[in-house]
Amino acid sequence: MKTTGNTILITGGSAGIGWEIAKAFSVSGNQVIITGRDEQRLANAASQLKNVTPIVMVYRPRKLLMRLFTLLKQTLLRCALVAQNRCFNYT
């Protein structure tokens, strides 16, 4: 995989490890999409980086996947990498 010019999707990308992953891909010249539950935290994270699109997501496993697939289909994004940083509790 080439390391620049990709579209990267990172769940839980507004803080911690997810934000560091987003930062690394952003400074390498990639288009980064970060998701999270807190709109303000996402906006803050995105404002600190270049080429980052924040998307507020409610983490329910099926709803999350369906919304992401719909988003990707509608915008015709081609993701080179999906980093599932946010863990799901299935109980």
Chimera marker file (.cmm) of the C-alpha trace (Angstrom):
<marker_set name="trace">
<marker id="1" x="0.000" y="0.000" z="0.000" r="1" g="1" b="0" radius="0.5"/>
<marker id="2" x="1.291" y="3.442" z="-0.835" r="1" g="1" b="0" radius="0.5"/>
<marker id="3" x="1.520" y="5.670" z="2.239" r="1" g="1" b="0" radius="0.5"/>
<marker id="4" x="0.220" y="8.948" z="0.765" r="1" g="1" b="0" radius="0.5"/>
<marker id="5" x="-2.872" y="9.992" z="-1.164" r="1" g="1" b="0" radius="0.5"/>
<marker id="6" x="-5.159" y="7.420" z="0.466" r="1" g="1" b="0" radius="0.5"/>
<marker id="7" x="-8.517" y="7.752" z="2.182" r="1" g="1" b="0" radius="0.5"/>
<marker id="8" x="-8.323" y="6.409" z="5.727" r="1" g="1" b="0" radius="0.5"/>
<marker id="9" x="-11.309" y="5.797" z="8.021" r="1" g="1" b="0" radius="0.5"/>
<marker id="10" x="-10.629" y="5.708" z="11.778" r="1" g="1" b="0" radius="0.5"/>
<marker id="11" x="-13.372" y="4.956" z="14.288" r="1" g="1" b="0" radius="0.5"/>
<marker id="12" x="-12.826" y="6.602" z="17.662" r="1" g="1" b="0" radius="0.5"/>
<marker id="13" x="-10.426" y="9.082" z="16.088" r="1" g="1" b="0" radius="0.5"/>
<marker id="14" x="-11.045" y="12.141" z="18.250" r="1" g="1" b="0" radius="0.5"/>
<marker id="15" x="-8.645" y="11.293" z="21.099" r="1" g="1" b="0" radius="0.5"/>
<marker id="16" x="-5.983" y="8.910" z="22.332" r="1" g="1" b="0" radius="0.5"/>
<marker id="17" x="-4.596" y="6.244" z="20.031" r="1" g="1" b="0" radius="0.5"/>
<marker id="18" x="-7.222" y="6.944" z="17.361" r="1" g="1" b="0" radius="0.5"/>
<marker id="19" x="-6.224" y="10.597" z="17.205" r="1" g="1" b="0" radius="0.5"/>
<marker id="20" x="-2.536" y="9.688" z="17.007" r="1" g="1" b="0" radius="0.5"/>
<marker id="21" x="-3.295" y="7.321" z="14.106" r="1" g="1" b="0" radius="0.5"/>
<marker id="22" x="-5.276" y="10.099" z="12.390" r="1" g="1" b="0" radius="0.5"/>
<marker id="23" x="-2.420" y="12.524" z="12.969" r="1" g="1" b="0" radius="0.5"/>
<marker id="24" x="0.158" y="10.167" z="11.475" r="1" g="1" b="0" radius="0.5"/>
<marker id="25" x="-1.893" y="9.579" z="8.328" r="1" g="1" b="0" radius="0.5"/>
<marker id="26" x="-2.822" y="13.265" z="8.031" r="1" g="1" b="0" radius="0.5"/>
<marker id="27" x="0.752" y="14.534" z="8.093" r="1" g="1" b="0" radius="0.5"/>
<marker id="28" x="1.649" y="11.879" z="5.507" r="1" g="1" b="0" radius="0.5"/>
<marker id="29" x="-0.733" y="13.464" z="2.996" r="1" g="1" b="0" radius="0.5"/>
<marker id="30" x="-3.790" y="11.236" z="3.296" r="1" g="1" b="0" radius="0.5"/>
<marker id="31" x="-7.481" y="12.152" z="3.474" r="1" g="1" b="0" radius="0.5"/>
<marker id="32" x="-8.600" y="11.017" z="6.934" r="1" g="1" b="0" radius="0.5"/>
<marker id="33" x="-12.147" y="10.437" z="8.172" r="1" g="1" b="0" radius="0.5"/>
<marker id="34" x="-12.542" y="10.238" z="11.946" r="1" g="1" b="0" radius="0.5"/>
<marker id="35" x="-15.675" y="9.124" z="13.737" r="1" g="1" b="0" radius="0.5"/>
<marker id="36" x="-16.824" y="9.500" z="17.318" r="1" g="1" b="0" radius="0.5"/>
<marker id="37" x="-19.819" y="10.232" z="19.524" r="1" g="1" b="0" radius="0.5"/>
<marker id="38" x="-18.925" y="13.754" z="20.704" r="1" g="1" b="0" radius="0.5"/>
<marker id="39" x="-19.352" y="16.415" z="18.008" r="1" g="1" b="0" radius="0.5"/>
<marker id="40" x="-17.290" y="19.067" z="19.805" r="1" g="1" b="0" radius="0.5"/>
<marker id="41" x="-14.410" y="16.670" z="20.488" r="1" g="1" b="0" radius="0.5"/>
<marker id="42" x="-14.422" y="15.573" z="16.846" r="1" g="1" b="0" radius="0.5"/>
<marker id="43" x="-14.439" y="19.172" z="15.613" r="1" g="1" b="0" radius="0.5"/>
<marker id="44" x="-11.547" y="20.022" z="17.934" r="1" g="1" b="0" radius="0.5"/>
<marker id="45" x="-9.528" y="17.020" z="16.773" r="1" g="1" b="0" radius="0.5"/>
<marker id="46" x="-10.200" y="17.760" z="13.103" r="1" g="1" b="0" radius="0.5"/>
<marker id="47" x="-9.252" y="21.437" z="13.491" r="1" g="1" b="0" radius="0.5"/>
<marker id="48" x="-5.767" y="20.442" z="14.614" r="1" g="1" b="0" radius="0.5"/>
<marker id="49" x="-5.020" y="18.411" z="11.491" r="1" g="1" b="0" radius="0.5"/>
<marker id="50" x="-5.100" y="18.813" z="7.713" r="1" g="1" b="0" radius="0.5"/>
<marker id="51" x="-7.348" y="16.791" z="5.402" r="1" g="1" b="0" radius="0.5"/>
<marker id="52" x="-9.548" y="15.448" z="8.217" r="1" g="1" b="0" radius="0.5"/>
<marker id="53" x="-13.318" y="15.010" z="7.999" r="1" g="1" b="0" radius="0.5"/>
<marker id="54" x="-15.139" y="14.406" z="11.305" r="1" g="1" b="0" radius="0.5"/>
<marker id="55" x="-18.331" y="12.316" z="11.358" r="1" g="1" b="0" radius="0.5"/>
<marker id="56" x="-20.496" y="11.980" z="14.456" r="1" g="1" b="0" radius="0.5"/>
<marker id="57" x="-21.532" y="8.353" z="14.898" r="1" g="1" b="0" radius="0.5"/>
<marker id="58" x="-23.704" y="6.571" z="17.427" r="1" g="1" b="0" radius="0.5"/>
<marker id="59" x="-21.930" y="3.323" z="18.166" r="1" g="1" b="0" radius="0.5"/>
<marker id="60" x="-24.427" y="0.556" z="17.798" r="1" g="1" b="0" radius="0.5"/>
<marker id="61" x="-22.723" y="-2.228" z="15.840" r="1" g="1" b="0" radius="0.5"/>
<marker id="62" x="-25.295" y="-2.696" z="13.063" r="1" g="1" b="0" radius="0.5"/>
<marker id="63" x="-26.230" y="0.978" z="12.828" r="1" g="1" b="0" radius="0.5"/>
<marker id="64" x="-22.586" y="1.996" z="12.657" r="1" g="1" b="0" radius="0.5"/>
<marker id="65" x="-21.736" y="-0.411" z="9.874" r="1" g="1" b="0" radius="0.5"/>
<marker id="66" x="-24.819" y="0.446" z="7.837" r="1" g="1" b="0" radius="0.5"/>
<marker id="67" x="-24.231" y="4.193" z="8.188" r="1" g="1" b="0" radius="0.5"/>
<marker id="68" x="-20.583" y="3.866" z="7.215" r="1" g="1" b="0" radius="0.5"/>
<marker id="69" x="-21.414" y="1.714" z="4.191" r="1" g="1" b="0" radius="0.5"/>
<marker id="70" x="-24.092" y="4.196" z="3.110" r="1" g="1" b="0" radius="0.5"/>
<marker id="71" x="-21.684" y="7.110" z="3.525" r="1" g="1" b="0" radius="0.5"/>
<marker id="72" x="-18.977" y="5.380" z="1.543" r="1" g="1" b="0" radius="0.5"/>
<marker id="73" x="-21.381" y="4.394" z="-1.211" r="1" g="1" b="0" radius="0.5"/>
<marker id="74" x="-22.942" y="7.869" z="-1.468" r="1" g="1" b="0" radius="0.5"/>
<marker id="75" x="-19.669" y="9.754" z="-1.586" r="1" g="1" b="0" radius="0.5"/>
<marker id="76" x="-17.806" y="7.135" z="-3.613" r="1" g="1" b="0" radius="0.5"/>
<marker id="77" x="-14.885" y="7.185" z="-1.230" r="1" g="1" b="0" radius="0.5"/>
<marker id="78" x="-12.297" y="4.512" z="-1.714" r="1" g="1" b="0" radius="0.5"/>
<marker id="79" x="-10.761" y="3.674" z="1.628" r="1" g="1" b="0" radius="0.5"/>
<marker id="80" x="-7.318" y="2.161" z="1.596" r="1" g="1" b="0" radius="0.5"/>
<marker id="81" x="-7.517" y="1.437" z="5.311" r="1" g="1" b="0" radius="0.5"/>
<marker id="82" x="-10.194" y="1.182" z="7.987" r="1" g="1" b="0" radius="0.5"/>
<marker id="83" x="-8.831" y="1.364" z="11.540" r="1" g="1" b="0" radius="0.5"/>
<marker id="84" x="-11.429" y="0.171" z="14.014" r="1" g="1" b="0" radius="0.5"/>
<marker id="85" x="-10.030" y="1.871" z="17.070" r="1" g="1" b="0" radius="0.5"/>
<marker id="86" x="-13.353" y="1.988" z="18.940" r="1" g="1" b="0" radius="0.5"/>
<marker id="87" x="-14.309" y="-1.330" z="20.571" r="1" g="1" b="0" radius="0.5"/>
<marker id="88" x="-17.873" y="-2.561" z="20.655" r="1" g="1" b="0" radius="0.5"/>
<marker id="89" x="-19.663" y="-4.195" z="23.553" r="1" g="1" b="0" radius="0.5"/>
<marker id="90" x="-22.004" y="-6.817" z="22.121" r="1" g="1" b="0" radius="0.5"/>
<marker id="91" x="-23.682" y="-7.769" z="25.410" r="1" g="1" b="0" radius="0.5"/>
<link id1="1" id2="2" r="1" g="1" b="0" radius="0.2"/>
<link id1="2" id2="3" r="1" g="1" b="0" radius="0.2"/>
<link id1="3" id2="4" r="1" g="1" b="0" radius="0.2"/>
<link id1="4" id2="5" r="1" g="1" b="0" radius="0.2"/>
<link id1="5" id2="6" r="1" g="1" b="0" radius="0.2"/>
<link id1="6" id2="7" r="1" g="1" b="0" radius="0.2"/>
<link id1="7" id2="8" r="1" g="1" b="0" radius="0.2"/>
<link id1="8" id2="9" r="1" g="1" b="0" radius="0.2"/>
<link id1="9" id2="10" r="1" g="1" b="0" radius="0.2"/>
<link id1="10" id2="11" r="1" g="1" b="0" radius="0.2"/>
<link id1="11" id2="12" r="1" g="1" b="0" radius="0.2"/>
<link id1="12" id2="13" r="1" g="1" b="0" radius="0.2"/>
<link id1="13" id2="14" r="1" g="1" b="0" radius="0.2"/>
<link id1="14" id2="15" r="1" g="1" b="0" radius="0.2"/>
<link id1="15" id2="16" r="1" g="1" b="0" radius="0.2"/>
<link id1="16" id2="17" r="1" g="1" b="0" radius="0.2"/>
<link id1="17" id2="18" r="1" g="1" b="0" radius="0.2"/>
<link id1="18" id2="19" r="1" g="1" b="0" radius="0.2"/>
<link id1="19" id2="20" r="1" g="1" b="0" radius="0.2"/>
<link id1="20" id2="21" r="1" g="1" b="0" radius="0.2"/>
<link id1="21" id2="22" r="1" g="1" b="0" radius="0.2"/>
<link id1="22" id2="23" r="1" g="1" b="0" radius="0.2"/>
<link id1="23" id2="24" r="1" g="1" b="0" radius="0.2"/>
<link id1="24" id2="25" r="1" g="1" b="0" radius="0.2"/>
<link id1="25" id2="26" r="1" g="1" b="0" radius="0.2"/>
<link id1="26" id2="27" r="1" g="1" b="0" radius="0.2"/>
<link id1="27" id2="28" r="1" g="1" b="0" radius="0.2"/>
<link id1="28" id2="29" r="1" g="1" b="0" radius="0.2"/>
<link id1="29" id2="30" r="1" g="1" b="0" radius="0.2"/>
<link id1="30" id2="31" r="1" g="1" b="0" radius="0.2"/>
<link id1="31" id2="32" r="1" g="1" b="0" radius="0.2"/>
<link id1="32" id2="33" r="1" g="1" b="0" radius="0.2"/>
<link id1="33" id2="34" r="1" g="1" b="0" radius="0.2"/>
<link id1="34" id2="35" r="1" g="1" b="0" radius="0.2"/>
<link id1="35" id2="36" r="1" g="1" b="0" radius="0.2"/>
<link id1="36" id2="37" r="1" g="1" b="0" radius="0.2"/>
<link id1="37" id2="38" r="1" g="1" b="0" radius="0.2"/>
<link id1="38" id2="39" r="1" g="1" b="0" radius="0.2"/>
<link id1="39" id2="40" r="1" g="1" b="0" radius="0.2"/>
<link id1="40" id2="41" r="1" g="1" b="0" radius="0.2"/>
<link id1="41" id2="42" r="1" g="1" b="0" radius="0.2"/>
<link id1="42" id2="43" r="1" g="1" b="0" radius="0.2"/>
<link id1="43" id2="44" r="1" g="1" b="0" radius="0.2"/>
<link id1="44" id2="45" r="1" g="1" b="0" radius="0.2"/>
<link id1="45" id2="46" r="1" g="1" b="0" radius="0.2"/>
<link id1="46" id2="47" r="1" g="1" b="0" radius="0.2"/>
<link id1="47" id2="48" r="1" g="1" b="0" radius="0.2"/>
<link id1="48" id2="49" r="1" g="1" b="0" radius="0.2"/>
<link id1="49" id2="50" r="1" g="1" b="0" radius="0.2"/>
<link id1="50" id2="51" r="1" g="1" b="0" radius="0.2"/>
<link id1="51" id2="52" r="1" g="1" b="0" radius="0.2"/>
<link id1="52" id2="53" r="1" g="1" b="0" radius="0.2"/>
<link id1="53" id2="54" r="1" g="1" b="0" radius="0.2"/>
<link id1="54" id2="55" r="1" g="1" b="0" radius="0.2"/>
<link id1="55" id2="56" r="1" g="1" b="0" radius="0.2"/>
<link id1="56" id2="57" r="1" g="1" b="0" radius="0.2"/>
<link id1="57" id2="58" r="1" g="1" b="0" radius="0.2"/>
<link id1="58" id2="59" r="1" g="1" b="0" radius="0.2"/>
<link id1="59" id2="60" r="1" g="1" b="0" radius="0.2"/>
<link id1="60" id2="61" r="1" g="1" b="0" radius="0.2"/>
<link id1="61" id2="62" r="1" g="1" b="0" radius="0.2"/>
<link id1="62" id2="63" r="1" g="1" b="0" radius="0.2"/>
<link id1="63" id2="64" r="1" g="1" b="0" radius="0.2"/>
<link id1="64" id2="65" r="1" g="1" b="0" radius="0.2"/>
<link id1="65" id2="66" r="1" g="1" b="0" radius="0.2"/>
<link id1="66" id2="67" r="1" g="1" b="0" radius="0.2"/>
<link id1="67" id2="68" r="1" g="1" b="0" radius="0.2"/>
<link id1="68" id2="69" r="1" g="1" b="0" radius="0.2"/>
<link id1="69" id2="70" r="1" g="1" b="0" radius="0.2"/>
<link id1="70" id2="71" r="1" g="1" b="0" radius="0.2"/>
<link id1="71" id2="72" r="1" g="1" b="0" radius="0.2"/>
<link id1="72" id2="73" r="1" g="1" b="0" radius="0.2"/>
<link id1="73" id2="74" r="1" g="1" b="0" radius="0.2"/>
<link id1="74" id2="75" r="1" g="1" b="0" radius="0.2"/>
<link id1="75" id2="76" r="1" g="1" b="0" radius="0.2"/>
<link id1="76" id2="77" r="1" g="1" b="0" radius="0.2"/>
<link id1="77" id2="78" r="1" g="1" b="0" radius="0.2"/>
<link id1="78" id2="79" r="1" g="1" b="0" radius="0.2"/>
<link id1="79" id2="80" r="1" g="1" b="0" radius="0.2"/>
<link id1="80" id2="81" r="1" g="1" b="0" radius="0.2"/>
<link id1="81" id2="82" r="1" g="1" b="0" radius="0.2"/>
<link id1="82" id2="83" r="1" g="1" b="0" radius="0.2"/>
<link id1="83" id2="84" r="1" g="1" b="0" radius="0.2"/>
<link id1="84" id2="85" r="1" g="1" b="0" radius="0.2"/>
<link id1="85" id2="86" r="1" g="1" b="0" radius="0.2"/>
<link id1="86" id2="87" r="1" g="1" b="0" radius="0.2"/>
<link id1="87" id2="88" r="1" g="1" b="0" radius="0.2"/>
<link id1="88" id2="89" r="1" g="1" b="0" radius="0.2"/>
<link id1="89" id2="90" r="1" g="1" b="0" radius="0.2"/>
<link id1="90" id2="91" r="1" g="1" b="0" radius="0.2"/>
</marker_set>
